[in-house]
Amino acid sequence: MTAAQTTTNLAAHIRALREHFDSVVLPMWSGQGFNSALGLPFESLDSATGAPLPAARYRAMACARQLYVFSGAPGAAAGKHADVLFESLRRVFRNEAHGGWRYSVDAEARPLDDTQDLYTHAFIVLACSAYFRRSRNADARKLMLATASTIEARFKTADSLYHAALSPDMGQALRPPAQNPMMHLTEAYLAAAQVAEPALFAQHLRGLAQGISHHFVHAPTQCISEERQGGAGNRLEPGHQFEWLSLVQGTAPVFEGLDLAESLPRAVQWSRSRGVDAGGVVAALDESGAVIDDTRRIWAQTEYLRVLAVLGDLPALEAGLAVFRARFLHPGGWHECLDADGAVVRADMPSTSPYHLATCISALPGVV
């Protein structure tokens, strides 16, 4: 295939993906996927019908991801929906007694789990930064800075890492540092630096990157492991290597000269050689490179496409988009998880997944 054919086919795939997102996914979550009585997105929809599944809870993180998506979506209707989501986020999920954010509320929006969760806090920083850029609402910037201050004061450890979860009063660590919430904290701080205190957030980011390199990078593969190095049974997720490189590569000055910027390209190369096949990206490998979870989750596929765009590997991106559209998208939405043969193994569409589609699409315009 010639370079011109690749570019033409790639452009067609990108247009189709954007059209699917704008005409199917976004209306779904401002329509049947939104509980207007509570002002909250349902946790999940049936993949076959698009109908909301019975609600047992609503998570702050899910609301924040939806706020991020609609803050970046075009049109006045998306902006108005973002306004509603922002008000619901701070009305429903703020922990007024202790500060910070509760993890979830029940089906009637009453407090359910008051755990102070780093993953949740990171997404609130990210969502508030995106909403501030969209709305210029000063309350969003203020809430973003207050949440970041709470993270630094309460979650941070002595070795430049961050506890994964604290007790409701933030007086006790419940879960030790883990890769995934710290990756999303990196994403959140990068976004926050675009609207406030860039030097301060750069300082936090460099310290976090060094902590990850010292405690989470598996030396033989250069991959970032899910748990701290040294324990038995650690796992390496190719999708997270792709996600990390997309974050670090796009903001080189922040991470310049750090070990993480040097190790991630090798981690991605290793992950592509062992964790990607004709059916897409596998969920997890062990530290020898053997597949330990062959599930094909939609988020890992979108992160693979995003990193290909960031790296400028247009032939692989064109092929990957073709596989993604054929296997994971359908006229009513998407398939969340497939097995290696392409059979659906999860028949719902979570409210958290449009975030991954949005971040993937945002990386694509510069490649055509």
N, C-alpha and C positions, 0 to 999 in steps of 0.2 A: 504494500500500500504506500502510495506517495505521501509526502508531507502535506500536500494540498488536500488529498482525500481524508487524511487523518483530521486535519483542521475542520473540514466541512462536516464530517461525521460527529466530531466532538462538539461542535457548535450546535448541531441538531439535538444531541443528547442533553446538553446543558439547557437548551430552550425547553425541551420536554420536561425535564426535572423541575425547572422553575414554574412552568405552567401547572404541573401537578400539585406543587406546593401551594401556589397562589389560588388555584381554583377548587382544589379538593381538601387539602389539609387545613389551611387557615379557616375556611368557612365552617368546617367540621367543629373546630374548637371554639369558635365564637357563637356557634349555633347549638346543635344537640349535645356537644361536649361540655357545655357551660351550664352550671346550676345557677340560674339567675336569682333564685330565691335566697341563696347563700352568698352569691357573688364569687363563686369558686369554680374552677374547672373540675369536672369529674376526674377521678383517678384513671379510668380506663373505659374504652368503648369496645363493643363487639366488632371484631374485624369483618365479619360477614355482613352485618346489618348497619353498623355505625351507631347502634343504640347504646346509651350509657349502661354499664354494668352496675349491679347493686353496690351502693357506696357503703363501705365500712369505716372509712376514714378519708381525710383530706390532709395532705402533707404541705408544709410550708415550702419545701424544695420544689414540689410540683407547681405550685402557684408561682414561685419565683421564675422557674423555667418558662412558663407560659408568658409571664410579664416580659422576659427577655425577648421571646419570639415576637410578640406583638409590638414591642417597642421598636423593633427593626423592620417591621412589615410596612409596605407602602400604603398610603391612603388614609383618609380621615377616619374611616370606620375602625381601622386597626388602632389608630391613636386613641380613639374614645374607649376601645376595649382595654387598652393598656392603662388608661386612667382608672377604670373600674378595678382592674387587677391590683394596681398599686394600693388603692384604698383598702381593698380586702386583705391584702398581705399584712399591712400594718395594723388593721383593726382586729383581725382574727388571730394572728400568730405571734404578736409581740408578747413577751413575758414581762408584764408590768411589775411583778413583784421583785424579780431578780435582775432584770435587764436581759438582753439577748433575745433568743427566739425559741419557741416551743417547736418540737418536731412535727406534731400532728394534732388534729382535732377529730372528733367523731362525726358520725353522719349528720348530726344536728349542729355541727360546728362548736361543740363544747370541748374544752381541753381534754386530750386523750393521753398524749405522751409529751411530757415537759422536758425530756432529755435535751441538753444543749449539744447539738450535733454540728461538727465542723463543716461537713458537707453542706448542710442547710445554710449555715452562716456564709459560706463562700458563695453560694448561689444568690443569696440576698445582696451581697456586695456587687456581684456581676449584674443582677437584674436592675438594681437601683442606678448603677452607672449607665446602663443602656437606656433606662427610662429617663434619666436626667438629660442625656444627649437628645432624646426625642422631644421631651416636653419642656425642658428648662425649668422644671418644678424644683425650687430650692429645697423643698422637704426631702426629695429623693437624694440629693447630694448630701444633705445633713445626715440622713439615715445611713447612707453608704459609709460615711466617715465614722459615725458612731459604732456601726457594726464592726468595721475594721479595727477600731480602737479596742473593742471588747475582745476580738480575736487575739490581738497582740498582748493584752493584759492578762487574759485568762487561759487561753489555749496553748500559748507558746511554751516550749520546754527549754531547758538549759542548753540543749545541743542543737538549737536552731530548727527543731521540728515542732509539730503541733499535735496535741492530743486529738484523737478522732472524736471523742465525746466526753462531756462532763455531766455531772449531776445537775438537776434543775437549778440549784442555788450556785452552781459553778464552783463549789468548794471541793469537789472530789473528781479525779479522773476516772472515767468508766471504761474507756477503750484507748489503747496506746496509739501512737502515730501509725498511720497507714498511707500507702501511696495515693489512693484515689482521691480522698478529700484534699490532700496537699496539692495534687495536680490541679484540682478545680480552684483551690485557693490561689495558685499561681495564675490561672486564667482570670480570676476575679481581680487580683491586684494589678495585672496588666491593663485590664479595662479601667479600673479606678484611676490609674496613673494618667489616663487620657483626659480626665475631667478635674482632677485635684491632686495636689501634693506629689508631683512626679518624682522628686528626689527622695522623699520619704518612702514611697512605695518601691522605688528601685532598690533602696537599702534593704527593705524586707525581702524582696524577691531574690537578691543575691545571697542573702543569708539562707533562705529556704533552699535555693539551688545547691548550695554547698552542703547543707544537711542531707539532701537527697543523695548527692554523690557519695558522701561518706558512709551512709547507713543503708541505702537501698539499691545501689548499683551492683549487679552481679558481675564480677570481674571477667570471667571467661567470655561472656556474651555481650557485656556492656549494657544489658537491658536493665530497666528499673523493675524490681520485683514488687509484688503486691504487698508483702510484709517486709519488715526489717530483715536484713541479711543475718544469717547465723542460726535461724530456726529450721526445723525439718519441714519438708513438704511445701516449700515455697513454690509459687507459680508465677509465670511470666505471661502477660497478656499482650499479644501483638497489637491489638487496638490501642492500648495505652502507650506503647512506644510511638505509634503514629501520632497520637494526640499530643504527646509531649513535644515531639519535634515540630509539629505545626505551631505550637505556642512559642517555642524557643527560637526557631528559625525566623519567625516573623518579627522578632524584637531583638535582633542581634546586639545592639548597643547595651541593652540591659544586662545581658549574660556574657558579654565579651570577656574572653580570657578565663572563663570558668571551666572546670572539668566537664560539667554537664553539656555544654555546647560542643565539646569534643567527642563525648561518648555517644550521644544520641544518634548521629548518622550511622554509626556502626551497629547500634541496637536496631535501627530500622532496617538496615541491610540484612542482618541476621533474621529478623522477624519476617521479612518478605520471603526469604529463602525457605523458611520452615513452617510459617504460619499462614500462607496464602496458597490456594490451589484454584482449580477451575471453578469450584463452587463458592469461592470467596475466602473470607478471613475466619480462621478458627477462633474459638473463645480463649483457649489457654494451652500453654506448653509447660512442661517441667523444665528444670534448668539444664537438662541434657538436650532439649529440643524435641522430645517426644510429645505428641498430642495427648493431653489429658482431658480436654473438653472440646469435642468436635462440633458443638453447636455454633450456628452462624447467626449471630445477633446483629440486628440492623445497625446499631450504633458503631460496631467495629467496622462495618462496611463503609459507613459514611466517613469515619476517620481515615480509612485507607484512601478513599477518594480525595479527601482533603489534603493528605500529605503528598499524594501524587501531584496535585495542583501546586502545592507550595514548592515542591522539588522541580517542577516543570517537566515531569516525565509524561509528555502528552500522549504517546502511543499507549502506555499502560493505563493512563486515565481514560482514554477513549474506550479501551477494552473493558476496563472496570465498570464504567458507567453503563455499558451495554449489558453486562452481567447483572448489575444492580437493578436496572429497570426491569429486566426480564424476570428476575427471581423475587425481588422484594416489593415491587409496587404493583398495585391492582387498582381498578377503577374506583373502588370505594375507600382507598387509603393505602395501607402497607401491611406486610407480614413482619411481625416483630422478631420471630426466631424461626429458623429452618434447621433441619438436620443436613448432613453431608449430601444426601440425595435430593434435597430440595423440598422435602415434606415439611409441612407446617407443624411446629411443636409448641407454639404459643399462639392462641387464637384471639388475642385481644390487642388493642392499640393503646398503649399507655400515654397519658398526657405529657410525659417527660420526653418522649422521642422526637417531637417536632423541633426541639432544641438542637438535636444532632443534625437533622436535615438542614436547619437554618445555618449552623456553623459551617457545614459542608458547602452549601450554596454560596455562602459569603466568600469562600476562597476561590470560586470558579470564575468570576468575571474577568480576571486578569489573564486568563490562559487562552482567550480567543481574540 
